[in-house]
């Protein structure tokens, strides 16, 4: 239905655009635009309508703008551009961030930050199903929103869709707003937009006035700014993002009901270094436990650990460990400082562990679904949700350091060989 | 990277394995909203529950469904609920009597069922607190998806009724049954709307496959298959253990959460070298 609405609704706006630019667009291949996702048309300012086709009419644009500029270029022109209409995902960062169910019972405990958006009552649709909650369920929202403002909760009135008068008994619902109709309402597809883009959008008309090439350039410039999900490969953005997480030393909000700590997920390279308290303190705690978590098959019981590990890995990393018995020691508690995390001016984030281990931290692919960190206590028969994982990072060895270390170890082999020989002879 | 790239800030990394084998990651690939009880269900006092089969590492989280008439087909819900009860019975996992008495079968919850997935590398949970990064190993990763096994029961049932009761039972449910068709074969799931021919072909294929499977089991030719069956059976044999489920807002969660953090200020040492990472890559 919104389909139709958008189809017919798109009429007017499109008409303007195509009237103005018909010949060039056909030459260029307007067809792409026919396939644009079903976006209901927005009220558009005239200038925007003009700006939109221009970049696309330029042949030069097709080289770049197609792949990259398309998705959002489209969005922009089609009606997205019509105004800074906030994305459908509504921002949440309040006690409501976890959804309606939470609203009642958070009094006694701080609520961790959530990845999910606040449910907002849709106030404007009064006449549909009476029992509907008018309250959307929380949905995942983007990282940007998370750090971003809380003020764009409600699309301002002027940004609302404008439709022709609906018939009697018929209500027009924007596909994107379906979510707000009820708690159970399905998710609408998310738009690849965020605030950063909006800024550029405003600049663009000016650029277009000057010439079209700048427009394209501007488009390119947009990318790093809003690219959390799109241009993960662009290092700059990535780094900025990382810093944001680690450099924040002060609690951002003073609201005590929010748990400020966010949960991160780190993927370390496979044998996680084994740490131990200085030998003098606890002589017998040979730390094999950590590695337990790094084995491929998650070894569940304690007794499965070190012995069953791939021998090569073990042998290479740990010097001959006399006490096999000590390994059976259950779960030596490891607790302490294992290194420092360094944030560089360039934006790089590195972990410097002891014994010269240097690791690069980069952002990993962020899944869009829910991830819980939980504690499953078998003895107590208790499953405790600790919170949502907010961000994933990949930690990889710093190549330069690694190579240097390899070189160093290359130099030592003679000794090792000698030992081997000795052992053989003996 | 750059040599003259200076360090802007340093924060200590702390490590703790205090809760070591307990911490897991649960992913909900089909869930793009928080795990929570729908408001209407919450209002009637329903809660999320969880249960576990410890040896086979199978976890289920049950989330109450939103059964308001606006969004819920009650008749269908009953139908499916009955199927689920059958399914439960078959799989030896009936809930013990608590909602059995006098209550009609209803599909009142969504069951998210876990599947353990392999971890690549060493997974850590990191939390920045007081300017320090706390790490805690994650021992397992599970993915939870809704289980719909009761649909099998339902389709099997409708098929059986079609075969037994003749064409009057399900008028719009596809063509009349093949007379050669043996009654109790489990029906392939989504065949309802298939055209007559396509359906026959499907059924035939299914039959031969099943037979082959049976023979294989009898002959002991397919070890993999047998293994799978054994795994399934052992899972069915094990009984569920109910778990207390504590959401993030609970005190229990907070307590556990605090336990993640490293307490001691000891500086730990390691013998591990960077090269260990490289050496560990198999096949090098």
Interface residues (C-beta under 8 A of the other chain):
Chain A: X98 X99 X100 X101 X102 X105 X106 X108 X109 X110 X111 X112 X114 X116 X129 X130 X131 X132 X133 X135 X137 X138 X139 X140 X182 X183 X184 X187 X243 X245 X246 X247 X248 X249 X261 X262 X263 X264 X265 X266 X267 X268 X269 X270 X271 X272 X273 X274 X275 X276 X277 X278 X279 X281 X289 X290 X292 X293 X294 X296 X297 X298 X300 X302 X310 X312 X313 X316 X317 X318 X319 X331 X333 X334 X335 X336 X337 X338 X339 X340 X341 X342 X343 X344 X345 X346 X348 X351 X353 X354 X355 X356 X357 X358 X367 X368 X369 X370 X371 X372 X373 X374 X375 X376 X377 X378 X380 X381 X382 X383 X384 X385 X386 X387 X388 X389 X393 X397 X398 X401 X402 X405 X406 X409
Chain B: X1 X2 X5 X6 X7 X8 X9 X10 X11 X12 X13 X14 X15 X16 X17 X18 X19 X20 X21 X22 X23 X24 X25 X26 X27 X28 X29 X30 X31 X32 X33 X34 X35 X36 X37 X38 X39 X40 X42 X50 X52 X54 X57 X59 X61 X66 X68 X69 X70 X71 X116 X118 X119 X120 X121 X122 X123 X124 X125 X126 X127 X128 X129 X131 X133 X135 X137 X138 X139 X140 X141 X241 X242 X243 X244 X245 X246 X247 X248 X249 X250 X251 X252 X253 X254 X256 X257 X260 X262 X263 X264 X265 X266 X267 X268 X269 X270 X271 X272 X273 X274 X275 X276 X277 X278 X279 X280 X281 X282
